[in-house]
Amino acid sequence: MPLAKIELKKKEFTFCDGQSVYLNEPTLGQIQNAQKNAKGDEIEQAKILLIDMSLGELTKEFLNACPQSEFIRLMEVINSFMGIEIKN
């Protein structure tokens, strides 16, 4: 009998303007996809992961328009799930 998918942890992220989005813990497949498609660009990798983690609610256009301070806070959520060290 096949195993059931594991329930992913999720966190609610609230932007400075009050909008909010749920971010699911990234899966191994999402991490590999982000690494493959980002071609070494850490910011692009984070954007791809965030789009996947939000189940498409976040978009590249939205993330590209985000203030740097909000993007850093989003990266901290990725870090809390994965233990990635954030470089300034």
N, C-alpha and C positions, 0 to 999 in steps of 0.2 A: 504494500500500500504506500503510495507516495506521501511524503510529508507535506503538511500545509505550510503556506508562506508564513514567515514570522511577522508578527505585527510590528510595524516600524514606530519608533518613538517620534513624537512631533513636538515642536515648540511654536508658540505664537510669537510673531515679531510685529511690533508696533512702530511705525515710522513716526518721525517728528510731527507730521501733520495729522496724526490720528488714524491713518489707514493701517490695516493690519493684514497679515498673511500667515498661514500655517506652513512651516517648513518641516518636512519629514526627514528623518535620518537618512543619509545617502546610502544606497546599496553599492555593493562591489561593482556591479555592472555600470552604474551611473558614474562612479569614480573613474573606471577604466575608460568610459566613453569621453568624459571630460578631459582626461589626460591625452587621449588620442587626438581629439579634435582641437585642443588648445595649442598643440605643437610647441610646448615649452613656455607659453605665455601664462603666467600665474593668474593674472586678472581675468583673462578669457576663461581659464579653467574654473575660476570661482563663479563667473557668470553662468557658464553652462551648468555647473552643479546647482546653483540657486534656482535656475529655471526648472530643472528636473525635481529638485527638492520641494518646490512649490506646486508641483504637478501642472506647470504651465501658467500659473497665475501671474508670476513675474515674467516679464519679457525682456529681450535685449534692449529694446527701445527705452523701457522704464528704467532698467539698470544703468544704461548709458547716461540717462538724465538725472540719476541720483546724485545728491551731494556726496562728496568724498567721505564726510563724517558718517553718513548713513551706510555707505558701502563698507566702511571699516566695521561698523556694528554688525552688518550682515556677515562679514567674514568671521567675526567672533562667534557667531552661531555655528558656522561650519566648523570652526576650531573646537567648539564645545562638543560636537558630535564625533569629531575625528582626531583631535589632538594635533592638528596642523599648526605649525608655528607661523604666525603672521609676521611678515617682514615689512618694515616701513619704507 
